[in-house]
Amino acid sequence: MSPNDQEWTFPKPRKTRKHPAAAAATAAPIAAPHRTAPPAPASALKAEYLSIKRAWTPSPCCTSLRSLIASQGRVLAPVTNAICLGLGTFDPHDGSWEAKRRTYRQFIAFLTIVEELGAERPEKLANAEIQCIFQEPLFTDAERTFLVDMGHRVVDHPVACRAVTSDSLLYGVHLYRDLYQEALGAALPAMFVGTDWDTWDG
């Protein structure tokens, strides 16, 4: 994800705007595709993450993202939790390297945003970490372990959607409208990263 390729919008509540209450989910649970490659252990996922992070950290994309968040973060309400919806799997069923690299990059970008938002919080909140919550139906047990070992929380639908408050970062790229509506139904987050706001406006 490149800030140069995407338009970033920081939504603010509108007094005349009302979000309909999220409808209860009626779709059947997503079934994992038939696996053609053996599942990766949490240790392998961590090694891949660190390798991709080392390559991405000095990149112009990372630098631009940090600058963007640093310039906008100070005007936002202090973020207390960061919610990531539909990240995708780090361990695709067919072992596709391109698919897993895309997920790792989205993950690293999310953590970079969280880090920068944490740096911009007022002094009284400086020592309180921003809790990261992940909701992805395709996560394997090893992926859940990988994230939990990093200090994050992994939940099932609809827990993450219901955790969104006006002090949240909501991060969900290319999700279905119903999931956006459910996550945004209770409150507008302090920061939203996802499909262009106007795409679903009416």
C-alpha positions in Angstrom: 0.0 0.0 0.0 1.5 3.3 -1.1 0.3 6.6 0.3 1.2 8.0 -3.1 -1.3 5.7 -4.8 -4.2 6.0 -2.3 -6.2 8.9 -1.1 -6.2 9.1 2.7 -9.3 10.6 4.3 -9.6 11.4 8.0 -13.4 11.4 8.6 -15.1 13.6 11.2 -18.6 13.2 12.5 -21.3 15.1 10.7 -24.3 16.3 12.7 -26.6 15.6 9.8 -25.2 12.2 9.0 -26.7 9.1 10.5 -25.2 5.6 10.1 -27.9 2.9 10.1 -27.5 0.2 12.7 -25.5 -2.8 11.4 -27.7 -5.7 10.4 -27.0 -9.1 12.0 -24.7 -11.2 9.9 -26.6 -13.8 7.9 -23.9 -15.2 5.6 -22.5 -18.6 6.4 -19.0 -18.7 7.9 -16.2 -18.6 5.3 -14.8 -22.0 4.7 -11.0 -22.3 4.2 -10.0 -23.4 0.7 -8.5 -26.8 0.3 -4.9 -26.6 1.3 -2.2 -27.7 -1.3 0.8 -26.7 0.9 1.5 -27.7 4.4 0.6 -25.1 7.1 3.4 -22.9 8.3 4.3 -22.9 12.0 4.3 -19.6 13.9 8.1 -19.5 14.0 8.2 -19.5 10.1 5.6 -16.7 10.0 7.7 -14.6 12.4 10.8 -15.2 10.3 9.0 -14.1 7.1 7.6 -11.1 8.9 11.0 -9.9 10.1 12.5 -10.4 6.6 9.8 -8.4 4.9 9.9 -5.7 7.6 13.6 -5.3 7.2 13.2 -4.7 3.4 10.2 -2.4 3.8 11.3 -0.2 6.7 13.9 1.9 4.7 11.6 2.1 1.6 10.2 5.4 0.3 6.7 4.0 1.0 7.4 3.6 4.7 9.0 7.0 4.9 6.0 8.6 3.2 3.5 6.8 5.4 5.3 7.8 8.6 5.4 11.5 7.4 1.7 11.4 6.5 0.6 10.0 9.9 2.9 12.3 11.8 1.4 15.3 10.1 -2.2 14.2 10.7 -1.9 12.3 13.9 -1.7 15.4 16.2 -5.1 16.7 15.0 -6.9 13.4 15.8 -8.5 12.3 19.0 -6.0 10.1 21.0 -6.2 6.6 19.7 -6.7 3.9 22.3 -7.2 0.8 20.1 -6.5 -0.2 16.6 -8.8 -2.6 14.8 -7.7 -4.5 11.7 -10.5 -6.2 9.7 -10.0 -8.7 6.9 -6.2 -8.5 6.6 -6.0 -11.8 4.8 -3.9 -14.8 5.5 -0.1 -14.9 6.0 -0.3 -18.6 5.0 -2.4 -19.0 1.8 -3.6 -22.4 1.0 -1.6 -22.6 -2.2 1.6 -21.2 -0.7 1.5 -18.2 -3.0 4.4 -15.9 -2.1 2.8 -12.8 -3.7 -0.4 -13.3 -1.7 1.5 -13.7 1.6 3.8 -10.8 0.9 0.8 -8.5 0.2 -0.7 -9.5 3.6 2.6 -8.9 5.4 3.0 -5.5 3.8 -0.6 -4.5 4.8 0.2 -5.8 8.3 3.5 -3.9 8.6 1.8 -0.7 7.3 -0.9 -1.1 9.9 1.7 -1.5 12.7 3.6 1.5 11.4 0.5 3.6 11.6 -0.1 2.4 15.1 3.4 3.3 16.1 3.2 6.8 14.7 -0.2 7.4 16.3 1.3 6.3 19.6 4.1 8.8 19.3 1.6 11.6 18.8 -0.5 10.9 21.9 -0.5 13.3 24.8 1.9 12.7 27.7 -0.7 11.2 30.0 -1.3 8.4 27.5 2.3 8.0 26.4 3.0 4.9 28.5 -0.3 3.1 27.5 0.1 0.9 24.5 -2.5 1.0 21.7 -4.2 -2.3 21.7 -4.3 -4.0 18.3 -7.3 -6.2 17.5 -7.4 -8.5 14.5 -10.4 -10.2 12.9 -9.8 -12.5 9.9 -11.8 -15.7 9.4 -9.0 -17.3 7.4 -6.4 -17.2 10.1 -4.9 -20.6 11.0 -4.1 -21.5 14.6 -0.4 -20.8 13.9 -1.3 -17.3 12.6 -3.3 -16.6 15.7 -0.3 -17.7 17.8 2.0 -15.5 15.8 -0.1 -12.4 16.4 -0.8 -13.2 20.1 2.9 -13.8 20.7 3.5 -10.2 19.4 1.1 -8.9 22.1 -2.0 -8.5 19.8 -5.5 -9.8 20.3 -7.2 -12.0 17.7 -11.0 -12.3 17.8 -13.9 -13.8 15.8 -16.7 -11.8 14.1 -18.3 -9.6 15.3 -16.1 -8.8 18.3 -13.8 -6.4 16.4 -16.6 -4.6 14.7 -18.3 -3.9 18.0 -15.0 -2.6 19.5 -14.9 0.4 17.3 -15.3 3.7 19.2 -14.5 7.4 18.5 -11.0 6.7 19.9 -10.2 3.8 17.4 -8.1 3.4 14.3 -10.2 1.2 12.0 -8.1 -0.4 9.3 -9.7 -2.6 6.6 -8.7 -2.5 3.0 -11.1 -3.7 0.2 -13.8 -5.1 2.5 -17.5 -5.6 1.7 -19.9 -2.7 2.3 -21.9 -4.7 4.9 -18.8 -5.2 7.0 -17.9 -1.5 6.8 -21.4 -0.6 7.7 -21.3 -2.9 10.7 -18.0 -1.6 11.9 -19.0 2.1 11.4 -22.5 1.6 12.7 -21.9 2.6 16.4 -19.3 5.4 16.0 -17.0 7.0 13.5 -13.4 6.1 14.4 -10.7 8.7 15.0 -9.0 7.4 11.8 -10.3 5.1 9.1 -8.1 3.4 6.5 -10.0 1.5 3.8 -12.1 1.9 0.7 -12.7 5.5 -0.3 -15.3 7.1 2.0 -17.4 8.3 -0.9 -17.6 4.9 -2.6 -20.2 3.8 0.0 -21.8 7.2 0.5 -25.3 6.5 -0.8 
